[in-house]
Amino acid sequence: MPGTDRLRLAVIIASTRRGRFGPTVAGWFADRARRRGDLDVDMVDVAEARLPHELTDHDEPVPPPVRALGSRLAAADAFAVVAPEYNASFPAPLKEAIDWFYEEWRAKPVALVTYGRDSGGLNAAAQLRQVFAELHAVTIRDGLSLPRYWEHFTADGRWPKAAAECNTAVNLTLEQLVWWARALRAARREHPYPN
C-alpha cells in the first residue's frame, strides 16, 4: 500500500530566545529530511507551544497547550531536537517541554542537533542523552554538532555553505534516525513497551 512505510518526524526547535538561530538550523534539517521522501515532518516550536511553567499534579486536568503538543508528539515516530548550548547545558524551556510528557517519548528515537560556540552544543547533547534515557527514548549516536555555527552558514544565516561538514554528516544522522524509527515502530506494534 503506497505511503504506509512513511515515518512521522517531529523537528523540535528548543530555543525561545529573541533573535534565535534555532529556526534556521531546524529549517535546514527539516528540508534535508523531506528530501529523503520517506519522512513527513512536523515542525514543533517550543516558543509557540506556550506550555505552562508549572506542572500539574497527576489528578489535575491537563492544560490545552499541553494536550495540543502531546498529540503531536504522540503521533511522531521519531524526533530531532534542535538545541543551542546555554551555559554548558540546554535551554530551560526545552526541559519544561520534555517534562510535561512521558509516554509520548517512550521507545522512540531522538536525533540531537546542537549548536553553539567551540563545543558545538556537545555539553547540551550529553545532558539531553541522560534526560531522554530516563524517559526510555533512544538517542542515536551520530547526532549533529555545529561548533561556531555562524562560520558554517551563509552570510544571511539561512543555509550551510556548500563546504560545511554538516552537509554530509546530516545524511548519516538521518539514516540512523530512520533505521531506529522503523525498528522501534515495528517493535511497539508487535510488543507493547513494558512499563
C-alpha positions in Angstrom: 0.0 0.0 0.0 1.7 3.3 -1.0 2.6 5.6 1.8 2.3 3.1 4.6 6.0 3.0 5.1 6.4 6.7 5.7 7.6 7.9 9.1 6.5 10.9 11.1 9.4 13.1 12.3 8.9 15.9 14.8 11.6 18.5 14.5 11.7 20.4 17.8 13.0 24.0 17.9 14.3 24.2 21.5 15.3 27.9 21.8 12.8 30.6 22.7 15.4 33.4 22.8 14.8 36.6 20.8 16.9 36.6 17.7 17.5 32.9 18.0 19.2 30.8 15.3 17.3 27.6 16.1 14.6 28.1 13.4 17.4 28.4 10.7 19.1 25.1 11.8 15.7 23.3 12.2 14.5 24.5 8.8 17.7 23.3 7.2 17.4 19.9 8.9 13.7 19.5 8.1 14.4 20.3 4.4 17.1 17.6 4.3 14.7 15.2 6.0 11.9 15.9 3.5 14.3 15.3 0.6 14.5 11.7 1.6 10.9 11.1 0.5 10.1 8.7 3.4 9.6 11.3 6.2 6.6 13.5 7.0 8.0 16.4 9.0 6.1 18.3 11.8 8.0 21.5 12.9 7.4 21.9 16.7 8.5 25.3 18.0 8.7 25.3 21.8 8.3 29.1 21.7 4.9 28.7 20.1 3.7 25.9 22.3 3.1 28.3 25.2 3.4 25.5 27.8 2.7 26.4 31.4 5.8 26.7 33.5 4.1 24.9 36.4 3.5 21.2 36.0 0.1 19.9 37.2 -0.4 17.0 39.6 -1.4 13.6 38.3 -5.1 14.0 39.1 -5.4 17.6 37.7 -6.7 18.3 34.2 -4.0 18.8 31.5 -3.9 22.4 30.2 -5.0 22.8 26.5 -1.5 23.7 25.2 -0.1 20.5 26.8 -2.8 18.4 25.2 -2.2 20.1 21.8 1.6 19.4 21.9 1.1 16.0 23.4 -1.0 14.8 20.4 1.7 15.9 18.0 4.5 14.2 20.0 2.4 11.0 20.3 1.9 10.9 16.6 5.6 11.1 15.9 7.7 8.0 15.1 11.0 9.9 15.7 12.2 13.2 17.0 15.0 15.6 16.1 15.7 18.1 18.9 17.5 21.3 17.6 19.0 22.9 20.7 21.6 25.6 21.4 24.0 25.3 24.3 23.5 27.8 27.1 25.9 27.8 30.0 27.1 24.3 29.2 23.5 22.9 29.1 20.3 23.1 27.1 17.5 25.7 27.3 15.1 25.6 30.3 12.0 25.8 28.0 13.1 22.5 26.4 13.3 20.8 29.8 9.8 22.0 30.5 8.6 20.7 27.2 10.2 17.3 27.9 8.9 17.1 31.4 5.3 17.6 30.5 5.3 14.3 28.7 6.4 10.7 29.3 4.6 8.1 27.1 4.9 10.3 24.1 8.8 9.9 24.1 8.9 6.3 25.2 10.6 3.7 22.9 11.1 6.3 20.1 14.4 7.6 18.6 15.8 11.1 19.1 18.4 12.8 17.0 20.2 15.6 18.7 21.1 18.6 16.6 23.1 21.1 18.7 24.9 24.3 18.0 27.0 26.7 20.0 30.4 28.2 20.3 33.5 26.0 20.3 31.7 23.0 21.9 29.0 23.0 19.2 26.5 22.1 21.8 28.1 18.9 22.9 27.6 19.6 26.6 23.9 20.2 25.9 23.7 16.9 23.9 25.4 14.9 26.7 22.8 16.2 29.2 19.9 15.5 26.8 21.1 11.9 26.4 20.7 11.4 30.1 17.3 13.0 30.2 15.9 11.0 27.3 17.4 7.8 28.7 15.3 8.3 31.8 12.2 8.6 29.6 13.1 5.3 27.7 13.8 7.2 24.5 16.7 6.1 22.3 19.1 8.9 21.4 21.0 7.9 18.3 24.8 8.0 18.5 25.6 10.2 15.5 23.8 13.4 16.0 24.9 16.8 14.6 27.1 19.3 16.3 27.6 22.8 14.9 30.6 24.5 16.5 30.8 28.2 15.7 27.7 27.7 13.6 28.0 31.2 12.2 31.0 30.0 10.2 29.1 27.2 8.5 26.1 29.2 7.3 25.9 31.8 4.5 26.1 35.5 5.3 22.3 35.8 5.5 22.3 32.9 8.0 19.9 30.8 6.0 21.7 27.6 4.8 25.1 26.0 5.4 27.8 26.8 3.0 28.5 24.1 0.4 31.8 23.1 2.1 30.2 22.8 5.6 30.8 19.4 7.2 27.2 19.3 8.3 26.0 18.8 4.7 27.4 15.3 4.7 27.0 14.5 8.4 23.3 15.1 8.2 22.9 12.1 5.9 24.3 9.6 8.4 22.2 11.2 11.2 19.0 10.8 9.2 19.9 7.2 8.1 20.4 6.2 11.7 17.3 8.0 12.9 15.1 6.3 10.2 16.6 2.9 11.0 15.8 3.3 14.6 12.4 4.7 13.9 11.4 1.8 11.7 12.8 -0.8 14.2 11.1 0.7 17.2 7.8 1.3 15.5 7.7 -2.3 14.5 8.7 -3.4 18.0 6.0 -1.2 19.6 3.4 -2.6 17.3 4.4 -6.2 17.9 5.1 -6.0 21.6 3.9 -3.0 23.8 6.8 -1.5 25.6 6.9 -2.7 29.3 6.0 -0.1 31.9 
